[in-house]
Amino acid sequence: MALLRPSTKAAMVSILSIFVFCFPSTVLSETFRQIFLPPTGFGPESLAFESPGGAFYTGVNDGRVLRYQSPTGWTSFAITSPHRTIALCEGTTDPDKGPICGRPMGLAYNPLTRLLYIADAYYGLLVADSNGRLAKQIATSAEGQRFVVCNALDIDPITGNIYFTDASAVYDLRNSSKAVLANDSTGRLLEYDVKTNQVTVLLRNLSVAVGAAVSRDGGFVLVSEFVGNRIRRYWLTGRNAGTSDIFLSNLNIVRPNNIKRTSLVDFRIAAATVKQGSQTLVPIRVRVDELGRISETVSLEAQCGSTPISEVQQSGLSLYVSSRGVNFVGVYTP
């Protein structure tokens, strides 16, 4: 996986033009900077903010959850594995150490309870309080089937329940490329009830489920299918409750990854598109409203090359971009 052309220090890059695709897009003028991880950190998969534009968390390859607070910088906040040791795990990028060191993937912060929820690829669903340290494991299976690769999660803003994904029932994170090649369709969307501590399976047979986001009113939850190249909507309330439909399927948008709800009523999606001519995949960020209508599609090739991105999240006026293939968090500011 190619790196995102990091410079030796966090430099500001002026984006003078942005490639416009054949579907709705907004041409923006932005600046781009990099918040580099500590020397031993690599692969920020997802982000969780305590408040808009405030401190945030990310999980990295060696099993740690890091916390960033400006101007102090990064601190180690929590770990997900009780077997993790500094000697074996600190700074590792060896995927075979994941079952021992842990690998935090999706993150979501509840400002009301000050709890950070973590989806770990090997240790399931966990929660960390404001003290951090070793996160508490709260779910490892559903309906008798153990999680194989917990990936994404979000918090229902109304009930506080957790919606998360088990990307595949066959291939763990170390074999994710095999899941893609095999067109795996064993992923699940799940709900964790914070009052009863029970896990319910909402959807099965998903094609590598890697993203989840709940609507602002708690009416539905979205789940992205990385291999299926689509986003499905599962209705939580109303006359369609308990059913699902296709929320977004566009030939120009492939490999949808994490989905994040904005402070308004729309969503940010990390995805890719096929570049005309070379037929290579380039990363894009997509903005859609609650009806699945695309309002913005922006190429990130100028800053990211062909490196896949895992998440785009709005916090304050800025957009934060993360990727398992880099050693920093990218920030786009108007």
C-alpha positions as CSV (number, residue, x, y, z in Angstrom):
1,M,0.0,0.0,0.0
2,A,1.6,3.3,-1.1
3,L,2.1,6.1,1.3
4,L,0.4,9.4,1.0
5,R,3.5,11.4,0.1
6,P,4.2,12.6,3.7
7,S,6.7,15.5,4.1
8,T,9.2,15.8,6.9
9,K,7.0,18.2,8.7
10,A,3.3,19.1,8.6
11,A,3.2,21.4,5.6
12,M,0.3,23.3,4.3
13,V,-0.6,22.5,0.7
14,S,-2.9,24.7,-1.3
15,I,-5.4,22.8,-3.3
16,L,-6.0,24.9,-6.4
17,S,-8.2,22.6,-8.3
18,I,-10.1,19.4,-7.6
19,F,-11.0,16.8,-10.2
20,V,-14.7,16.9,-11.0
21,F,-16.4,13.6,-11.8
22,C,-19.5,13.1,-14.0
23,F,-21.8,13.1,-11.0
24,P,-22.6,16.1,-8.7
25,S,-19.6,17.7,-7.2
26,T,-18.5,20.9,-5.6
27,V,-15.2,22.5,-6.5
28,L,-13.5,23.8,-3.4
29,S,-10.5,25.9,-2.4
30,E,-9.0,24.3,0.7
31,T,-5.7,23.9,2.5
32,F,-4.4,20.5,3.5
33,R,-2.2,19.7,6.5
34,Q,-0.9,16.5,8.2
35,I,-1.1,15.7,11.9
36,F,1.7,13.1,12.1
37,L,1.3,10.3,14.5
38,P,4.0,9.5,17.1
39,P,7.1,7.7,15.6
40,T,5.7,4.3,16.7
41,G,2.2,5.0,15.3
42,F,0.9,3.9,11.9
43,G,-2.4,3.3,10.2
44,P,-5.1,5.5,11.7
45,E,-8.3,3.6,10.7
46,S,-11.0,5.7,12.2
47,L,-11.5,8.9,14.3
48,A,-13.7,9.8,17.3
49,F,-14.0,13.4,18.5
50,E,-14.9,14.5,22.0
51,S,-16.4,17.7,20.7
52,P,-16.4,19.6,17.3
53,G,-12.9,20.6,16.5
54,G,-11.7,19.3,19.9
55,A,-9.6,16.4,21.1
56,F,-9.9,13.2,19.1
57,Y,-9.0,9.5,19.2
58,T,-7.6,7.0,16.7
59,G,-6.6,3.4,16.7
60,V,-3.2,2.3,15.2
61,N,-1.5,-0.9,14.0
62,D,0.2,-1.8,17.2
63,G,-3.0,-2.1,19.2
64,R,-3.1,1.3,20.9
65,V,-5.8,3.9,20.9
66,L,-4.1,7.3,20.8
67,R,-5.6,10.7,21.9
68,Y,-4.7,14.0,20.2
69,Q,-5.1,17.3,22.0
70,S,-3.8,20.5,20.5
71,P,-1.3,21.9,21.3
72,T,0.0,19.1,23.5
73,G,-0.1,16.4,20.8
74,W,-0.5,12.7,21.1
75,T,-0.7,10.5,24.1
76,S,-1.4,6.7,24.5
77,F,-4.9,6.4,25.8
78,A,-6.0,2.8,25.8
79,I,-5.3,-0.7,24.6
80,T,-7.7,-3.5,23.6
81,S,-5.7,-6.6,24.3
82,P,-4.8,-8.0,27.8
83,H,-1.9,-9.8,26.1
84,R,-0.3,-6.8,24.6
85,T,3.3,-6.0,25.7
86,I,5.4,-3.0,24.8
87,A,8.3,-5.3,23.9
88,L,6.3,-7.3,21.4
89,C,3.8,-4.8,20.1
90,E,5.0,-1.2,20.3
91,G,5.4,0.3,16.8
92,T,4.7,-3.0,15.0
93,T,3.2,-3.1,11.6
94,D,3.2,-6.9,11.4
95,P,-0.4,-8.0,10.8
96,D,0.4,-11.5,12.3
97,K,0.8,-9.8,15.7
98,G,-2.8,-8.5,15.6
99,P,-4.3,-11.4,17.5
100,I,-1.9,-10.7,20.4
101,C,-1.6,-6.9,20.2
102,G,-5.1,-6.1,19.1
103,R,-6.1,-3.8,16.3
104,P,-8.6,-1.0,17.0
105,M,-10.7,-0.2,14.0
106,G,-14.0,1.7,14.4
107,L,-14.3,4.3,17.2
108,A,-17.2,6.3,18.5
109,Y,-17.4,8.7,21.5
110,N,-20.5,9.4,23.6
111,P,-20.1,12.9,25.1
112,L,-23.0,12.3,27.5
113,T,-21.4,9.3,29.2
114,R,-17.8,10.2,28.3
115,L,-17.3,6.6,27.1
116,L,-15.2,5.6,24.0
117,Y,-16.6,2.6,22.2
118,I,-14.1,0.5,20.2
119,A,-14.5,-2.1,17.5
120,D,-11.4,-4.2,17.5
121,A,-10.6,-6.6,14.6
122,Y,-9.7,-9.4,17.1
123,Y,-11.2,-8.5,20.4
124,G,-14.7,-7.5,19.4
125,L,-16.7,-4.6,20.9
126,L,-15.0,-2.8,23.8
127,V,-15.5,0.4,25.9
128,A,-13.0,2.7,27.6
129,D,-13.9,5.3,30.2
130,S,-12.1,8.6,30.6
131,N,-9.2,6.9,32.3
132,G,-8.3,4.8,29.3
133,R,-5.9,2.0,29.9
134,L,-7.2,-1.6,29.1
135,A,-10.6,-1.2,27.5
136,K,-13.4,-3.4,28.8
137,Q,-14.6,-6.1,26.4
138,I,-18.4,-6.1,26.2
139,A,-19.3,-8.4,23.3
140,T,-17.4,-11.1,21.3
141,S,-20.3,-12.9,19.6
142,A,-23.9,-12.8,18.5
143,E,-26.4,-15.7,18.2
144,G,-23.6,-18.2,19.0
145,Q,-21.3,-17.0,16.2
146,R,-18.0,-15.3,17.3
147,F,-17.0,-12.0,15.6
148,V,-14.2,-12.5,13.1
149,V,-13.3,-8.9,12.2
150,C,-15.2,-6.2,14.0
151,N,-14.8,-3.1,11.9
152,A,-17.1,-0.1,12.1
153,L,-19.4,1.4,14.7
154,D,-21.7,4.3,15.5
155,I,-23.8,5.4,18.5
156,D,-27.5,6.0,18.2
157,P,-28.0,9.7,19.2
158,I,-31.4,8.9,20.7
159,T,-31.0,5.6,22.5
160,G,-27.2,5.4,23.0
161,N,-27.2,1.9,21.5
162,I,-24.2,0.8,19.5
163,Y,-24.5,-0.3,15.8
164,F,-21.4,-2.1,14.5
165,T,-20.2,-4.5,11.8
166,D,-18.6,-7.9,11.6
167,A,-17.0,-7.5,8.2
168,S,-16.7,-11.2,7.5
169,A,-17.5,-14.5,9.2
170,V,-14.7,-16.3,7.3
171,Y,-11.7,-14.0,6.7
172,D,-10.0,-12.1,9.5
173,L,-8.2,-8.8,9.0
174,R,-4.9,-10.6,8.0
175,N,-6.8,-12.2,5.1
176,S,-9.0,-9.2,4.1
177,S,-7.6,-9.3,0.5
178,K,-8.8,-12.9,0.2
179,A,-12.3,-11.7,1.3
180,V,-12.3,-9.3,-1.6
181,L,-11.0,-11.8,-4.1
182,A,-13.6,-14.3,-3.0
183,N,-16.5,-11.8,-3.1
184,D,-17.2,-12.7,0.5
185,S,-20.8,-12.1,1.6
186,T,-20.8,-13.3,5.2
187,G,-20.7,-9.9,6.9
188,R,-23.2,-8.8,9.5
189,L,-24.7,-5.6,10.9
190,L,-25.3,-5.8,14.7
191,E,-26.9,-3.8,17.5
192,Y,-25.6,-3.7,21.1
193,D,-28.2,-2.6,23.6
194,V,-26.5,-0.5,26.3
195,K,-29.2,-1.3,28.9
196,T,-29.5,-5.1,28.5
197,N,-25.9,-5.7,27.2
198,Q,-27.5,-7.9,24.5
199,V,-26.3,-8.1,20.8
200,T,-28.8,-8.5,18.0
201,V,-28.1,-9.4,14.4
202,L,-29.9,-7.0,12.1
203,L,-28.5,-7.9,8.7
204,R,-26.6,-10.9,7.4
205,N,-25.0,-11.9,4.1
206,L,-23.3,-8.5,3.6
207,S,-20.4,-8.2,1.2
208,V,-17.6,-7.1,3.6
209,A,-19.4,-4.8,5.9
210,V,-16.9,-2.0,6.8
211,G,-19.0,1.1,7.6
212,A,-21.9,2.0,9.9
213,A,-23.7,5.3,10.6
214,V,-27.0,6.1,12.3
215,S,-29.2,8.9,11.1
216,R,-29.6,12.0,13.3
217,D,-33.1,11.1,14.4
218,G,-32.3,7.4,15.0
219,G,-34.6,6.3,12.2
220,F,-32.2,4.2,10.3
221,V,-28.6,2.9,10.2
222,L,-26.4,2.8,7.1
223,V,-24.0,0.0,6.4
224,S,-21.4,0.0,3.6
225,E,-20.6,-3.1,1.6
226,F,-17.0,-2.8,0.4
227,V,-17.1,-5.7,-2.1
228,G,-20.8,-5.1,-3.0
229,N,-19.9,-1.4,-3.9
230,R,-23.1,-0.1,-2.3
231,I,-24.6,1.2,1.0
232,R,-27.6,-0.4,2.5
233,R,-30.1,1.2,4.8
234,Y,-31.7,-0.7,7.7
235,W,-34.8,1.0,9.1
236,L,-35.0,1.2,12.9
237,T,-38.3,3.0,13.3
238,G,-41.5,3.8,11.3
239,R,-43.5,1.6,9.1
240,N,-40.4,0.1,7.4
241,A,-38.8,-0.8,10.7
242,G,-37.0,-4.1,10.5
243,T,-36.5,-4.0,6.7
244,S,-33.7,-2.8,4.5
245,D,-33.2,-1.3,1.1
246,I,-30.4,0.1,-1.1
247,F,-29.4,3.6,0.0
248,L,-26.6,4.3,-2.5
249,S,-25.4,2.4,-5.5
250,N,-23.4,4.4,-8.1
251,L,-21.2,3.0,-10.8
252,N,-18.7,5.9,-10.2
253,I,-18.4,5.2,-6.5
254,V,-16.7,1.9,-5.5
255,R,-15.2,0.4,-2.4
256,P,-17.2,2.4,0.1
257,N,-15.6,2.3,3.5
258,N,-16.5,4.2,6.7
259,I,-19.6,6.4,6.8
260,K,-19.8,9.4,9.2
261,R,-22.8,11.5,10.1
262,T,-22.2,15.3,10.0
263,S,-23.7,17.8,12.4
264,L,-26.4,18.5,9.8
265,V,-28.5,15.7,8.3
266,D,-26.1,14.3,5.8
267,F,-23.2,11.8,5.7
268,R,-19.5,11.7,4.6
269,I,-18.3,8.6,2.9
270,A,-14.7,7.4,2.2
271,A,-14.7,5.6,-1.1
272,A,-12.9,5.3,-4.5
273,T,-13.5,5.8,-8.1
274,V,-12.0,4.3,-11.3
275,K,-9.7,6.8,-13.0
276,Q,-10.4,7.1,-16.6
277,G,-7.6,6.1,-18.9
278,S,-5.4,4.2,-16.4
279,Q,-8.4,2.3,-14.8
280,T,-6.7,2.6,-11.4
281,L,-8.6,3.3,-8.2
282,V,-8.2,6.8,-6.7
283,P,-9.6,7.8,-3.3
284,I,-12.6,10.1,-3.1
285,R,-14.8,11.7,-0.5
286,V,-18.5,11.7,-1.0
287,R,-21.3,13.7,0.7
288,V,-24.9,12.5,0.6
289,D,-28.1,13.6,2.2
290,E,-30.5,11.4,4.2
291,L,-32.3,10.5,0.9
292,G,-29.1,9.2,-0.7
293,R,-28.7,12.1,-3.0
294,I,-25.1,13.0,-3.8
295,S,-24.2,16.6,-3.2
296,E,-20.4,16.5,-3.4
297,T,-17.7,14.2,-4.7
298,V,-14.1,15.2,-4.5
299,S,-11.0,13.5,-5.6
300,L,-8.2,13.2,-3.0
301,E,-5.6,11.9,-5.6
302,A,-3.5,15.1,-5.3
303,Q,-2.8,14.4,-1.6
304,C,-3.3,10.7,-1.4
305,G,-2.2,9.3,-4.7
306,S,-3.8,5.8,-5.0
307,T,-3.6,5.0,-1.3
308,P,-7.1,4.0,-0.1
309,I,-8.7,6.1,2.6
310,S,-10.7,4.6,5.4
311,E,-12.7,7.5,6.7
312,V,-13.7,11.2,6.1
313,Q,-15.2,13.0,9.1
314,Q,-16.3,16.5,9.6
315,S,-15.4,18.2,12.9
316,G,-15.9,21.9,13.3
317,L,-15.2,23.5,9.9
318,S,-12.5,20.9,8.9
319,L,-12.6,17.5,7.3
320,Y,-10.4,14.9,8.8
321,V,-9.2,12.0,6.6
322,S,-7.7,8.7,7.9
323,S,-6.1,5.7,6.3
324,R,-4.6,2.4,7.3
325,G,-1.7,3.1,4.9
326,V,-0.2,6.2,6.4
327,N,1.4,7.7,9.5
328,F,-0.7,10.8,9.9
329,V,-4.3,12.2,9.9
330,G,-5.0,14.6,7.0
331,V,-7.0,17.8,7.6
332,Y,-8.8,19.8,5.0
333,T,-9.7,23.3,6.0
334,P,-11.7,25.9,4.0
